[in-house]
Amino acid sequence: MLVVDRSRALRDQIAELLGELAAEVAWATRELALDELRAAVAAGHPFDVVVLDADPALTAAGVRELAAGGGSPRIVLVAAGEGGIALAGRLGASDVVLRPLGAAELAFRIGRLPGGELRADKRRPRKTDIIIGTGAWIKELYDRIAMVAATDVTVAIFGESGTGKELVARTIHTSSPRHDAPFVVVNCAAIPEALLEDELFGHVRGAFTDATRDREGLLAAAHTGTLFLDEIGELPLPLQGKLLRVLQSQEFRRIGDDQDRRVDVRIVTATNRDLDQLVARGSFRQDLYYRINVFPMHLPALRERPEDIALLVHHFIAKYRARLGKPIDGIAPGALRRFSAYDFPGNVRELENKVHQAMVVAEGPVIGEADIALPATRAAGARPDIARPFRELKQEAIVAFEKAYLTELLREHRGNLARAARAAGMDRKNLWALAVRHGLDRAQFKKP
């Protein structure tokens, strides 16, 4: 790794944080950086990563020159605050590390394999798989990911819908020894119960009327890799027992088969439900709960970390600017205040959708207040009944919001699922599964 800065201070800090994870951490000033990179290429030992301290004098052409002249190393920018993400996007840097630097986050951003060596390009997490955040929670999250990634321990991720649970699961996978194997996602709430067993375990020919050939399930597809079971709280009780067997013995049986099959798979689960409450109601097996809850991780709601909204807004602007073909590179202060004042019940997913919408509408180089489709205020609710358990009240509020939101959404789009899903920023199957769960029939919303 080559650290490019005016002094050795950043180089010394990075070397101390990474320890043995980086075989060599060299230093050069901006003026001598290109010569250092070319010399390393000529010697047959090119640098894997160039770490640049954010500087107003940096240009996209200068970054491209460093990348092209030094054997195409990854360019990682070290910056502070919300402007760092936008600056990295404008300069074409591979990634950005925000100050204050933390060892686990730095290692993940640079991209390392468990065991120490730096990751080759094809093994890096995707650029879109960046977990954005500041403060203690993001440092703790990366520390816990680093702690568990190299193991095969089952991980349970808890958090409200839209907080990034799949992103965390994918980061665990790409940072694990299984990173080159499949990462298979199963949304337990989106697949009808009658089909879910077949989707997970597969079937043999003749198992049922339409079974004209053998079919491998998603569990077999995840062999040697990671199976991510999203919305595990929606898994039907009969399938919970079969999943428990997989966790206990790494064996399963296809529908209609008389032979057990072995599978080598790591299981990561996620839910926005209170599993303790589901266990108490008898709708979730206690023994399965103990099996999946070996290493729990909790993601905060966006309203609990409003200081991250500006970072996320700039990240999404950089993400969608090229796709939309618009030269939008910022947001007006008033527009940012509107985003920051909203509590985003849909969390990061909703924020991303609103930024995307605003960019479509915006006509200038920045997103203005008029471009944002948000309620001016959110009505304050009635005084909560503090005599009742917090989790019970919270779940009731979530259920009430989901039903009210879906009712208005389907009414607005007259029962058209495709249009409603696009407007909500949701997968069509997920939207319909949620509507069914709340007893909504799209026929009632269709235009007479």
C-alpha positions in Angstrom: 0.0 0.0 0.0 1.2 3.5 -0.8 0.0 6.3 1.3 0.1 9.7 -0.4 0.1 12.7 1.9 2.2 15.8 2.8 3.6 14.1 5.9 4.1 10.6 7.2 1.5 11.0 9.9 -1.3 9.3 7.9 1.0 6.5 6.8 2.0 5.8 10.4 -1.6 5.8 11.6 -2.7 3.4 8.9 0.2 1.1 9.5 -0.6 1.0 13.2 -4.3 0.3 12.6 -3.8 -2.5 10.0 -0.8 -4.1 11.7 0.0 -7.4 9.9 -2.9 -7.2 7.5 -0.7 -5.1 5.1 2.7 -6.5 4.2 4.0 -3.0 3.3 2.7 0.5 3.9 4.9 3.0 2.0 4.7 6.7 1.9 5.2 9.4 -0.7 4.3 13.0 -1.3 1.9 13.9 -4.1 4.8 15.1 -6.3 6.7 11.8 -6.0 3.8 9.4 -5.9 3.7 8.5 -9.6 7.5 7.8 -9.6 7.1 5.5 -6.6 4.3 3.6 -8.4 6.2 3.2 -11.6 9.3 2.1 -9.8 7.3 -0.6 -8.0 5.8 -1.8 -11.3 9.3 -1.9 -12.9 10.5 -4.0 -9.9 7.7 -6.5 -10.4 6.0 -5.6 -7.1 3.3 -3.1 -7.9 1.2 -1.6 -5.1 -2.2 -3.0 -4.5 -3.8 0.1 -3.0 -3.1 3.8 -3.1 -4.5 5.8 -0.1 -5.0 9.5 -0.8 -5.6 12.1 1.8 -8.5 14.4 0.6 -7.1 17.6 -0.8 -8.9 20.4 -2.6 -6.1 20.3 -5.2 -7.0 16.7 -6.2 -8.4 16.3 -9.6 -10.1 13.3 -11.4 -7.3 13.5 -14.0 -4.7 13.2 -11.3 -6.4 10.2 -9.8 -6.6 8.5 -13.2 -2.9 9.2 -13.8 -2.0 7.5 -10.5 -4.2 4.5 -11.3 -2.9 4.1 -14.9 0.8 4.7 -14.1 1.1 2.3 -11.2 -0.3 -1.0 -12.5 -4.0 -0.1 -11.8 -4.0 0.0 -8.0 -7.2 0.6 -6.1 -7.5 4.3 -5.1 -9.0 4.9 -1.7 -9.7 8.4 -0.4 -9.4 9.4 3.2 -11.8 12.2 4.0 -13.9 13.8 6.7 -17.7 14.5 6.7 -20.4 14.3 4.0 -18.2 16.0 1.4 -15.8 13.1 1.3 -18.3 10.7 -0.3 -19.2 13.2 -3.0 -15.5 14.1 -3.6 -14.6 10.4 -4.0 -17.4 10.0 -6.6 -16.2 13.1 -8.5 -12.6 11.9 -8.5 -13.3 8.4 -9.5 -11.8 6.8 -6.3 -12.6 3.1 -5.7 -13.7 3.8 -2.2 -13.6 6.3 0.7 -12.7 6.0 4.4 -14.2 8.6 6.6 -12.3 10.1 9.6 -11.9 9.2 12.4 -10.3 6.0 11.1 -11.1 2.7 12.7 -9.1 -0.6 12.2 -12.1 -2.8 11.2 -13.6 -0.3 8.8 -10.3 0.5 7.2 -9.6 -3.2 6.6 -13.0 -3.7 5.0 -12.8 -0.6 2.8 -9.4 -1.5 1.5 -10.6 -5.1 1.0 -8.7 -7.9 2.7 -9.1 -11.7 2.8 -9.6 -13.3 6.1 -6.0 -14.4 7.0 -4.4 -11.1 6.2 -3.5 -10.7 2.5 -5.0 -7.9 0.4 -8.0 -9.0 -1.7 -7.7 -9.2 -5.5 -10.1 -7.1 -7.5 -12.5 -9.9 -8.2 -12.8 -10.7 -4.5 -13.6 -7.2 -3.3 -17.0 -6.3 -2.0 -18.9 -4.5 -4.8 -18.7 -0.7 -4.8 -22.4 -0.5 -4.1 -22.0 -2.6 -1.0 -20.7 0.2 1.1 -22.2 0.5 4.6 -22.5 4.3 5.1 -22.5 5.7 8.6 -20.5 7.7 11.2 -20.1 7.5 15.0 -19.8 4.6 17.4 -22.4 2.4 15.8 -20.6 2.0 12.5 -17.3 1.3 14.2 -18.9 -1.3 16.4 -20.7 -2.9 13.4 -17.4 -3.3 11.5 -15.7 -4.7 14.6 -18.5 -7.3 14.9 -18.3 -8.2 11.2 -14.6 -8.6 11.5 -15.0 -10.8 14.5 -17.5 -13.2 12.9 -16.7 -13.1 9.2 -13.8 -15.6 9.3 -15.9 -18.1 11.2 -18.9 -20.3 10.2 -21.0 -19.1 13.1 -24.7 -18.5 12.3 -25.5 -14.8 12.4 -28.9 -13.2 13.2 -29.4 -9.6 12.0 -32.1 -7.6 13.6 -33.5 -4.3 12.4 -36.4 -2.5 10.9 -37.2 -2.9 7.2 -34.9 -0.8 5.1 -32.0 -0.5 7.5 -29.6 -2.6 5.4 -29.7 -6.1 6.8 -29.0 -7.8 3.5 -26.1 -5.4 2.9 -24.5 -6.4 6.2 -25.1 -10.1 5.4 -23.4 -9.7 2.0 -20.5 -7.9 3.7 -20.1 -10.8 6.1 -20.1 -13.2 3.1 -17.6 -11.2 0.9 -15.3 -10.9 3.9 -15.3 -14.6 4.7 -13.4 -17.6 3.4 -16.6 -18.4 1.4 -16.4 -15.1 -0.6 -15.9 -16.9 -4.0 -18.9 -19.2 -3.4 -22.6 -18.3 -4.0 -24.4 -15.8 -1.8 -28.1 -16.9 -2.1 -30.9 -14.8 -0.8 -34.3 -16.2 0.2 -37.1 -13.8 1.3 -39.3 -16.0 3.5 -42.1 -13.4 3.3 -42.2 -13.1 -0.4 -42.6 -16.8 -1.4 -46.0 -18.4 -0.8 -45.9 -21.0 1.9 -47.0 -23.8 -0.5 -43.9 -23.1 -2.7 -41.3 -22.2 -0.1 -40.4 -25.8 0.8 -39.8 -26.6 -2.9 -37.8 -23.4 -3.3 -35.5 -24.1 -0.4 -35.1 -27.9 -0.6 -36.0 -28.9 -4.2 -37.8 -32.0 -5.3 -37.3 -35.3 -7.2 -39.2 -36.3 -10.3 -42.7 -37.6 -9.5 -42.9 -36.0 -6.0 -46.1 -34.3 -7.1 -48.2 -33.8 -10.3 -46.0 -31.2 -12.0 -42.7 -32.6 -10.9 -41.5 -33.9 -14.3 -37.8 -33.6 -13.4 -35.5 -33.4 -10.5 -35.0 -29.8 -9.2 -32.3 -28.5 -6.9 -33.4 -26.0 -4.3 -31.8 -22.8 -3.1 -30.1 -24.6 -0.2 -28.2 -26.8 -2.7 -27.4 -23.7 -4.8 -25.7 -22.1 -1.8 -23.4 -25.1 -1.3 -20.0 -24.0 0.0 -21.3 -20.5 0.2 -23.8 -18.5 2.3 -27.6 -18.8 2.5 -29.2 -15.6 3.6 -32.7 -16.1 5.0 -34.4 -12.7 5.1 -37.6 -12.3 7.2 -36.9 -15.5 9.0 -39.8 -14.7 11.4 -42.2 -15.4 8.5 -40.9 -19.0 8.0 -43.8 -21.5 8.5 -43.5 -23.8 11.5 -43.2 -27.0 9.4 -40.2 -25.6 7.6 -38.7 -24.3 10.8 -38.1 -27.9 11.9 -36.5 -28.8 8.6 -34.2 -25.7 8.8 -33.3 -26.7 12.4 -32.1 -30.1 11.0 -29.9 -28.4 8.4 -28.3 -26.3 11.2 -27.8 -29.3 13.4 -26.5 -31.9 10.9 -25.9 -30.0 7.6 -28.3 -32.5 6.0 -31.6 -32.1 4.2 -34.0 -34.1 2.1 -35.7 -33.0 -1.1 -39.5 -33.3 -1.5 -40.3 -36.9 -2.5 -36.7 -38.2 -1.9 -35.8 -41.1 0.3 -32.2 -40.1 0.7 -30.6 -37.4 2.8 -28.2 -35.0 1.2 -25.3 -33.2 2.8 -24.7 -29.5 2.3 -21.8 -27.2 3.4 -23.5 -23.8 3.9 -23.3 -20.9 6.3 -26.6 -19.5 7.3 -27.3 -15.8 8.0 -30.8 -14.7 9.0 -32.5 -11.4 9.3 -35.8 -10.2 10.6 -37.7 -7.0 11.5 -39.9 -9.0 13.9 -39.5 -9.6 17.6 -38.5 -13.3 17.7 -38.8 -13.4 21.5 -42.5 -12.4 21.2 -43.0 -14.9 18.3 -41.5 -17.7 20.5 -43.9 -16.7 23.4 -46.9 -16.9 21.0 -45.8 -20.3 19.8 -45.3 -19.2 16.1 -41.5 -19.6 16.2 -39.7 -22.6 17.5 -37.6 -21.9 20.6 -34.9 -24.4 19.7 -34.5 -22.8 16.2 -34.3 -19.4 17.8 -31.4 -20.5 20.0 -29.7 -22.0 16.9 -29.9 -18.9 14.7 -29.3 -16.4 17.5 -25.7 -17.5 18.2 -24.2 -14.1 17.1 -26.9 -11.4 17.0 -26.3 -8.0 15.3 -28.7 -5.1 15.7 -29.0 -2.3 13.1 -30.3 1.1 14.2 -33.2 2.8 12.5 -32.3 5.9 10.4 -34.2 8.2 12.8 -31.8 7.0 15.5 -28.8 8.3 13.5 -29.9 11.4 11.7 -26.3 12.6 11.4 -25.9 10.0 8.7 -28.6 11.4 6.4 -26.3 13.9 4.7 -23.7 11.2 4.1 -26.3 8.9 2.6 -27.8 11.7 0.4 -24.5 12.4 -1.2 -23.8 8.7 -1.6 -27.1 8.2 -3.5 -26.5 11.3 -5.6 -23.1 9.8 -6.7 -24.8 6.4 -7.3 -27.6 7.7 -9.6 -26.0 10.6 -11.3 -24.5 8.6 -14.1 -27.5 6.4 -14.5 -29.8 9.4 -15.0 -27.4 11.2 -17.1 -27.8 14.4 -15.1 -24.9 16.6 -13.8 -26.3 16.8 -10.3 -23.5 17.0 -7.7 -25.1 18.4 -4.5 -28.2 19.4 -2.6 -29.4 22.8 -1.4 -29.1 23.4 2.4 -32.9 23.8 2.7 -33.5 20.5 0.9 -31.1 18.7 3.2 -32.8 20.2 6.2 -36.1 18.8 5.0 -34.5 15.3 4.7 -33.0 15.6 8.1 -36.3 16.7 9.7 -38.2 13.6 8.4 -38.1 10.4 10.4 -38.1 8.0 7.4 -40.2 5.0 8.6 -38.9 3.1 5.6 -35.3 3.9 6.8 -32.4 4.0 4.3 -34.4 2.3 1.5 -37.0 5.0 1.7 -34.3 7.8 1.8 -32.7 6.3 -1.3 -36.0 6.2 -3.1 -36.7 9.8 -2.2 -33.3 11.0 -3.4 -33.7 9.1 -6.6 -37.1 10.7 -7.2 -35.7 14.2 -6.4 -32.9 13.7 -8.9 -35.4 12.7 -11.6 -37.4 15.9 -11.0 -34.4 18.3 -10.4 -33.6 20.6 -13.3 -30.4 22.2 -12.0 -27.1 21.0 -10.7 -28.4 20.6 -7.1 -31.5 19.1 -5.5 -33.8 21.9 -4.3 -36.5 21.9 -1.8 -39.2 21.9 -4.5 -37.7 18.6 -5.9 -38.4 16.7 -2.7 -41.7 14.8 -2.2 -42.0 14.6 1.6 -44.7 15.5 4.0 -43.8 18.9 5.6 -44.3 17.4 9.1 -45.4 14.1 10.6 -48.4 14.2 12.9 -47.6 13.5 16.5 -49.2 10.3 17.8 -51.3 9.8 20.8 -49.6 9.4 24.2 -48.4 5.8 24.4 -49.7 3.4 27.0 -46.4 3.0 29.0 -48.1 0.3 31.1 -47.7 -2.0 28.1 -44.4 -3.6 26.9 -42.4 -1.4 24.6 -41.9 -4.1 22.0 -45.6 -4.9 21.8 -46.5 -1.2 21.2 -43.7 -0.8 18.7 -44.9 -3.9 16.7 -48.5 -2.5 16.7 -47.3 0.8 15.4 -45.3 -0.9 12.6 -48.3 -3.0 11.6 -50.6 0.0 11.6 -48.2 2.0 9.5 -47.7 -0.8 7.0 -51.4 -1.3 6.4 -52.1 2.4 6.1 -49.2 2.9 3.7 -50.2 0.0 1.5 -53.8 1.0 1.5 -53.0 4.5 0.2 -50.3 3.2 -2.2 -52.7 0.7 -3.8 -55.5 3.2 -3.9 -53.2 5.8 -5.6 -52.2 3.2 -8.3 -55.6 1.6 -8.5 -54.4 -1.8 -7.6 -51.6 -1.9 -10.2 -48.8 -3.8 -8.4 -46.0 -3.0 -10.8 -46.6 0.8 -10.6 -47.1 0.6 -6.8 -43.9 -1.3 -6.3 -41.9 1.1 -8.4 -43.3 4.1 -6.5 -42.5 2.4 -3.1 -39.1 1.3 -4.2 -40.0 -2.3 -3.3 -39.8 -5.6 -5.1 -43.2 -6.5 -6.6 -43.4 -9.9 -4.9 -42.4 -8.4 -1.5 -45.1 -5.7 -1.9 -47.8 -8.2 -2.7 -46.7 -10.6 0.2 -47.0 -7.7 2.6 -50.4 -6.7 1.3 -51.7 -10.2 1.6 -50.4 -10.4 5.2 -52.5 -7.3 6.0 -55.5 -8.7 4.3 -55.6 -6.3 1.4 -57.0 -7.4 -2.0 -55.8 -5.4 -4.9 -59.2 -6.0 -6.7 -60.8 -3.6 -4.2 -58.6 -0.8 -5.5 -59.1 -1.3 -9.2 -60.9 1.3 -11.1 -64.6 0.3 -11.7 
